[in-house]
Amino acid sequence: MKIITLILLVILSHLTFAQAVFTVDGFAKDYYGKVEISDTSEVFSKGWVAIYDRRTDKQIIKVVSDELALSLHDSKAIANIKSLPYGEQSLIMYDDFNFDGKKDFAVGDGQNSCYHGPSFKIYLAIDKGFSFNEAFTRLAQEYCGMFQVDYRERKIYTMTKSGCCWHESSEFVIENNRPKAVKVITEEHGFPFNAFTEQTWNGKQMVEKTTKTIDTSQEGIRVMLSFIIPENGKKVILYNVNDRTLNYVILRKDSTVEFSYPIETIYENYDFKFDGSSVDRSVTFKNKNATYKIYDKPTKLGIEIIVDGKTYKLIGDNKTKIGGLDNLLKTQLDNVISQK
């Protein structure tokens, strides 16, 4: 008797984790769906998702997948759950994606979007039935999960990312039954710069504008000298990174980066020359056809820029001065050479 009971328990345990088919209903008057999961014990399992015509019970759409993830609610599979960007997303979504007044299908086909997230194939409603649409499907494959639909603005939004520090959000309109990007915003958080790039459609082409900022409060950044130029409200900063390299940046009045140097630090190169032989200390560097000289005198500081033989003088405000070039006497930096 004990042996028979044990065998039954083993059989039941295998049945629990066996293939299962779930009916998905309640999302449409004319259609219902089914989802087959090959192994319900796995988070991701082989299976398929199908849509049926309620009147004829005929299968009209079927998508086979190697990786389906199905969440159950009271032991039922539910359609039209879309918690963006990383929450639960149903394997069947029935909604109007192209704003033509007819509802379409998004059918889960696996985990092909960013970070192994859910992906979908899009079938648009046509005169008779539904037709697979590659352009809309790309929006549900190449970003993070299913796209967002804004019916009031008649726009579609997507988001994608890479790691902690790169994010992209896109805005689409529908033209000739195809999604068309009209705005793409990219944010990249680096060390010590943060870049914000916006591409906007102007009616003829995408116009790109990039704004860059600097965060000198990050660990490893030490400001050696900074001051403001009263003439234009710009701020000059000389800072070092990890007590190894000297860097220069000038900020606009709104604190965005106008220019920074060097573009890329190569430790074998001397990017800066430091004259620390007297109280009239200075740092010089060359960029293309321009020579920059940042000077720090007891009663005067500023920048002199020589371009094509012409000298431009930008006087700094001593009251805004932080630090000083004498800091370069205390810290030896890899890309700075001292001269007398």
Secondary structure as GFF3:
##gff-version 3
##sequence-region A 1 340
A	DSSP	alpha_helix	2	16	.	.	.	ID=ss1
A	DSSP	beta_strand	20	24	.	.	.	ID=ss2
A	DSSP	beta_strand	31	37	.	.	.	ID=ss3
A	DSSP	beta_strand	45	53	.	.	.	ID=ss4
A	DSSP	beta_strand	59	68	.	.	.	ID=ss5
A	DSSP	beta_strand	72	73	.	.	.	ID=ss6
A	DSSP	beta_strand	76	77	.	.	.	ID=ss7
A	DSSP	beta_strand	92	95	.	.	.	ID=ss8
A	DSSP	beta_strand	104	113	.	.	.	ID=ss9
A	DSSP	three_ten_helix	114	116	.	.	.	ID=ss10
A	DSSP	beta_strand	117	125	.	.	.	ID=ss11
A	DSSP	beta_strand	130	132	.	.	.	ID=ss12
A	DSSP	alpha_helix	134	139	.	.	.	ID=ss13
A	DSSP	beta_strand	148	150	.	.	.	ID=ss14
A	DSSP	beta_strand	155	162	.	.	.	ID=ss15
A	DSSP	beta_strand	166	175	.	.	.	ID=ss16
A	DSSP	beta_strand	178	189	.	.	.	ID=ss17
A	DSSP	beta_strand	193	201	.	.	.	ID=ss18
A	DSSP	beta_strand	206	214	.	.	.	ID=ss19
A	DSSP	beta_strand	221	229	.	.	.	ID=ss20
A	DSSP	beta_strand	234	241	.	.	.	ID=ss21
A	DSSP	beta_strand	245	251	.	.	.	ID=ss22
A	DSSP	beta_strand	257	261	.	.	.	ID=ss23
A	DSSP	beta_strand	272	275	.	.	.	ID=ss24
A	DSSP	beta_strand	281	287	.	.	.	ID=ss25
A	DSSP	beta_strand	290	296	.	.	.	ID=ss26
A	DSSP	beta_strand	301	307	.	.	.	ID=ss27
A	DSSP	beta_strand	310	315	.	.	.	ID=ss28
A	DSSP	three_ten_helix	318	320	.	.	.	ID=ss29
A	DSSP	beta_strand	322	323	.	.	.	ID=ss30
A	DSSP	alpha_helix	327	330	.	.	.	ID=ss31
A	DSSP	beta_strand	336	339	.	.	.	ID=ss32
###
